[in-house]
């Protein structure tokens, strides 16, 4: 192999053209087939892992839904005396866990809404509470096992109070049937809790009492919602995504580094406004192949830049995965 500096090629160019037909094409080079096969193998392996992870996640989701806790009131009983003026109205609510696993960090928030448009005011109460327990006003967190008491009631109870003391008008309003009105007051609750894996849930309860003291379910706000916020599952998904991004970026960087060692630019006569462009020619004595040394270095530098970029992305994603 020889290096030849050339600023003007005439006969040499013709000589190279005379045997250019015998030069090996890229698909006849074993190294390129290694690059391609390695790339397809990496893609196949990554796809297999993604498919397997998806199956595992589906199985895990089904297991969590089947085994998760489900909290719901088993009954509501007004506390006596219930409707005294200048006192808050109170209702005893028994809560049961109808799921298959314990409920952790149970927090209960409730209110009794009295007066006209009580049902319409429930929307504002739930919106004000938010979908996470208020840290500054959160009640004591408790643990609730699955199952109910022998009489069918829940093993946990909570006293729901009205936000304000009753007035004489409130007491009359609760039992008034004026204008064919049938709703005396509305009980709203939100139960916050988590499962043993730390996934958070909440349940909304909305019941109204008729003027004949019969309880009914509101058309809205009776639902079990889960999970809220950034859960342990979401954190795990984020960590998994970062790990996969790091691995894939590493594969791409490795392929680029390897490809940079194979990339070459064949020599050809180039001209500028001032005449033939200077060149350093690398000639293979065995095959007679001529390569442009300067343009090959430029091409390899470009590949190395991309490889360095994907390496940086891989390291960044690895750091994010480690910190999550």
N, C-alpha and C positions, 0 to 999 in steps of 0.2 A: 504494500500500500504506500502511495506517495502523495505528498502535498505539493501542489503546484500553484504558485501565484500567477494570476493572469489578469492583465488589463485589456487585452485584446486577443480574442480567439478567432482564428479563421480556419486554418487547416485542421486544428485540433477539434473544432466543433464538427467538422465534416467527418473526422475519424470516429468521434463518439456516435454520430448519427449512423455510421455504417454498421455498428454492432448493437444499436439500441434495440433492435428487434429481438436480440438474444438475451436482453436483460430480464431478470426475474420479476414477475409481477408480484404485487403485495400478497395475493392469495396463495402464492407459491412459497411464501416465507413462513416457516413453522412457528416463529415467535408471535406472529399476528393471530394465528389460530389459537395459540395458548391464551392470548389476551381475550379473544372472543369467547372461548369456552369458559374461562374463569369468570367473565362478566355474566354469562348466562347461568352459570352455576350459582353465582352470588344472588342473582335475581330469583332463581328457583328456590334457593334456601330461604331467602327473605320472605317470599310468598308463602312457603310452607309454614314458616313460623307465624306469619300473620294469620293464616287460616287456622292453625292450631290454637293460637291465642284467642281468636274469636270464638271458637268452640268452647274453650275453657271459660271465657267470660260469660257466654250464654248459659252454661251449666251453673256458674256461680250466681248469676242473676236469678235464675229459676230457684236455686236453693235458698237464696236470701229472701225472695218473695214468699216462698213456702214456709220458711222457718221464722220470719220476722215477727215482732210483737205488733198487736193491734189493740190499741186502747180505745174504749168507748164506755159511756155511762150505762150502768145497768138499771138505775132508777133515780128519780128525783123526788125529794120529799120536802115540803115547806116546813121550816122550823117554827115552833110556837113560842111566843106569840109572833104572828107573821106580819100583820098589817097595822101595827101600832104607829100612831102618829109620833113624829120626832125620833123615830128609831129606823135603823136601816133594815130593809127587808132581807131575809136570809133563806137560802134553800140548801138542803143537804143533798149532795150528789155522790152516789156510789159509782166508783170507776173500776172496771174489770179489764184484764188483759186476755183477749180472745185469741191471741196468737200462740205460737209454739215455743217462743224463747222469752227470757225476761226482758222487761223494759227498764232501761237505765236512765238516770238523770231526768226523772219525770218532774215537770213543772206545769202547774195548772194556773191559768188566768181566766177569770170569769167576771160577769157583770149582769145585773138585772136592770133592764131598761123599761121604764114606766112612762106612760103618757101617749099623747097622739103621735102617730107616725113612728111608733116604736120599731116596727119592722124595717122601715126605711133607714133608721138610725143604726141598724146592725152593720150595714156596709161601712160606715165611717168608723165604727168601733174596731172591726177587724183590720181595716186599712191602717188605723193609727197604731195598732199593736205591732204590726209587721210580721214577717215570717221567721224571726229569730227571737229567742227569749230576751227581753230587755235586761241587761246585766245589772243595772242599778236598782231594779225593782223585782228581780226574779225571786219567787218563793224558794223555800228549802227544797232541794232536789232529793227525790226518793227513788226507791227500787221497787218494782212491782213484778211479782212472779206470774206465770200463766195460770189461768183457771179462775173459778169463782168460789164463793162460799157455798155451804150446803143448801142455803135458802135461795141460791141463784144470784145474790147480790155480789158486787165487787168487793174485794178485800181492802180497797182503799176508798176513802171518802174525802170530800172537800166541801167546805162551806162557801157558797157563792153569795156575795153580798151586793146590794145595790150601791152605786157610787155615792149616793146622797141619802139623807134621811127622808122618810116619807112625810108628806104634808097631808092635811085633811083632804085636799082635792085629789091627791094620789090615791088615798084609801077609797074614796068614792068612785074614782075613775076605774079602779081594778074590777069592780063588780057592776059597773054601769052598763046597761044595754041600750043606752040612748043612741038614736040614729042607726039602730040595728048593728051596732058595733059588737064584735064577739071576742076581741083580743084584749085581755087585761094587762098582761106584761109579757116581756120576752126575756128568756135566759140565753146568754151567749157564753161560750167557753172555747178556749183553745188549749189543747194539751200538747206540750212539747216533750219529746223523749227520744232516746237513741236505742239502737240494738247493741249487742255485746261487741260488735265490731266498730262501734263508734259512728255508724251511719245515722244521721238525725231524721226525725219524722215529726209531723204534727197532725192533729185531728181537730177539725172545727165542728162544734155542736151549736145548733140554734133551735130552741124549742119555745113555743109560746103557750101561755095559759089562757084558756077561754074564761068568759065571765061566769061559767058554771064550774070552774076549777078543773077542767080537763086539759091535759097536755097534748099538744100537736107539734109536728115537725115543720119547720120553715121550709119553703121551697128552695132556699139557697143556704149555703154555709153548713151543710151536713156532709162532710167528706173527709177522707183520710188522704193526706198529701204527703208524698215522700219521694226522694229526700229533698231537703232544702239546703241552699248555700253550697259551699265547697265541702263535699263529703269525703269520707275516707276512700270511697270508691273513685271519686273524681281525682283525689290526690294520687291514687294508685295508677289511674289512667294517664294522668299527666306525667308521672314518673316513667311509666312504660313507654309513652310517646317519646319522651326525651331520650330514653335508652335506645329505642329503635332509630331515632334521628341520628344519634351518635354513631350507631353501628353502620347505618347506610352511608352516612357521610364518610366514615372511615373506609368503607369498601370503595367508594368513588375516588377518594384520595389515593388509595393504594393503586387502583387501576390507572389513575393519571400519572402517578410517579413511575409506574412500570411502562406506561405508554411513552413517557418522555424519553426513556432510554432507547426506544425503538424508532422513534420518529426521525425521519431523514428528509432532506430536500435535494432532489437531483439537480445537478448543474444544468443551467441553460443560459445562453447568452442574453444579457440584459443591457439595455442601452439607456443612457440619460441624455439630457440636452447637450452635454459636453462630449458625448461619445460613449464608448463601451464602459460599462460599470466594472470597477475592479472586483476581483473575486479570488477566494482561496479554494482551490479544488482538491478534494480528497479522492484519490483514485485507488481502487482495489486491483492489485496486480493479478489476482486469479480470475476475476470476472470482468475486469476492465470497467466496472461501474464507476461513474464519476458523481460525487456528491458536492454540493455547495456548502462548505464548512460554515460560513457566516450565517447563511439563511437557516441552516440546520440548528445552529446555536440559538437563533432568534425563536424558531419554532419550539425548541425544547424549553426555552425560558417561558414562553407562553403557557405551555402545559404545566410547568412547575408552579407558575403563579396560581393556576386553578387548583392544583393539588394542594398548595399551601392554604388556599381559601377553605377548601373542604376539610382540611385537617383542623383548621381553627374552629370551624363549625362543629366538627366532631368533638373536640375538646370542650367547647362551650356547652354543648348538650350533655356531655358526661358530667360536667360540673353542676349543671342544673339538676340532673337526675340524682346526684349525690346529695345535694342540699335539700331536696324535697322530702 
